[in-house]
Structure formats: C-alpha cells, structure tokens
Amino acid sequence: MDARAIIGWNLRRLRVAQGLSQERLALAAGIDRAYVGRVERGSENVTVDTLAAIARALAVPVADLFVAPEPGTERPAPLKAGRKPVR
C-alpha cells in the first residue's frame, strides 16, 4: 500500500470513528469537502500543512495518519447515509 492510500485509509477510519461526515471534517479543517473525498480515495498528494489541519480537526497526532493497516484488515465502513436524528 502506498503512502497516499495509507493516509486515505486512516483519514476515513478516524473520521468515521468520530462520526464526522466529510463535509463536517472539511469545514473544521478549512478545506473543500471534495478534497477530503479525494484524499480518502488516495488520489491527492496532500501537503504537510493540509495533513496538520486534518489532524487538528480530528484531534489526533499527524503520525496517526501514517500508520499502515495490518494485512487483511477490512476497509473502514462508511457512515450511515442520511441526516442524523435530532436530539
């Protein structure tokens, strides 16, 4: 797995674990929502500044975005589609 794929994998894993949509993460990080999707798919060559902004928005160290998944680990599941219920 190349570096872009590892970053995308971890970005999606961390984002979904926190229950954040791509749009909410993008807003918190000050980047475009479509850009978040491209990073998750591994099709963007992300800058260090953008990685730092994403890590800040997720409240994790930047290093967490570089951890290679164990062989055989399933791809992180997406969030359930639709709006969240009002509390």
C-alpha positions as CSV (number, residue, x, y, z in Angstrom):
1,M,0.0,0.0,0.0
2,D,1.5,3.4,-1.0
3,A,1.6,6.5,1.3
4,R,-1.4,8.2,-0.3
5,A,-3.5,5.0,0.3
6,I,-2.4,4.7,3.9
7,I,-3.2,8.3,4.6
8,G,-6.7,7.9,3.0
9,W,-7.3,4.7,4.9
10,N,-6.5,6.3,8.2
11,L,-8.4,9.5,7.4
12,R,-11.6,7.6,6.7
13,R,-11.1,5.3,9.7
14,L,-10.6,8.2,12.1
15,R,-13.3,10.3,10.6
16,V,-15.9,7.5,10.7
17,A,-14.9,6.6,14.3
18,Q,-15.7,10.1,15.4
19,G,-19.0,10.2,13.4
20,L,-17.9,13.0,11.2
21,S,-19.1,13.5,7.7
22,Q,-16.6,14.5,5.0
23,E,-18.4,17.9,4.9
24,R,-18.0,18.5,8.7
25,L,-14.4,17.5,8.7
26,A,-13.7,19.7,5.7
27,L,-15.3,22.6,7.5
28,A,-13.4,22.1,10.7
29,A,-10.1,21.7,8.7
30,G,-10.8,24.7,6.4
31,I,-10.6,22.6,3.2
32,D,-13.0,21.6,0.5
33,R,-15.3,18.6,1.0
34,A,-14.5,17.1,-2.4
35,Y,-10.8,17.4,-1.5
36,V,-11.4,15.2,1.6
37,G,-13.0,12.6,-0.6
38,R,-10.1,12.6,-3.0
39,V,-7.6,12.3,-0.1
40,E,-9.6,9.3,1.3
41,R,-9.5,7.6,-2.1
42,G,-5.7,8.2,-2.3
43,S,-5.9,10.3,-5.4
44,E,-4.5,13.5,-3.9
45,N,-0.9,14.3,-3.0
46,V,-1.6,16.0,0.3
47,T,0.7,18.8,1.7
48,V,2.1,18.7,5.2
49,D,0.0,21.8,6.1
50,T,-3.2,20.1,5.0
51,L,-2.3,16.9,6.9
52,A,-1.7,19.1,10.0
53,A,-5.1,20.8,9.5
54,I,-6.9,17.5,9.2
55,A,-5.1,16.0,12.2
56,R,-6.1,19.1,14.3
57,A,-9.7,18.8,13.2
58,L,-9.7,15.1,14.2
59,A,-7.8,15.9,17.4
60,V,-5.1,13.3,16.7
61,P,-1.4,13.5,16.1
62,V,-0.3,13.8,12.4
63,A,1.6,10.5,12.9
64,D,-1.8,8.6,13.2
65,L,-2.4,9.3,9.6
66,F,0.7,7.3,8.6
67,V,0.1,4.1,10.4
68,A,-0.1,1.2,7.9
69,P,-3.1,-1.1,8.5
70,E,-2.5,-4.7,9.4
71,P,-2.6,-7.1,6.4
72,G,-6.1,-8.4,5.8
73,T,-7.8,-5.6,7.7
74,E,-11.1,-4.7,6.1
75,R,-11.6,-1.2,4.6
76,P,-13.3,1.2,7.1
77,A,-17.1,1.2,6.6
78,P,-18.7,4.5,5.5
79,L,-21.0,6.4,7.8
80,K,-24.7,5.6,7.5
81,A,-26.3,7.8,4.8
82,G,-28.8,10.5,5.6
83,R,-29.2,13.1,8.4
84,K,-28.5,12.3,12.0
85,P,-31.6,12.3,14.2
86,V,-32.3,15.5,16.1
87,R,-31.7,15.1,19.9
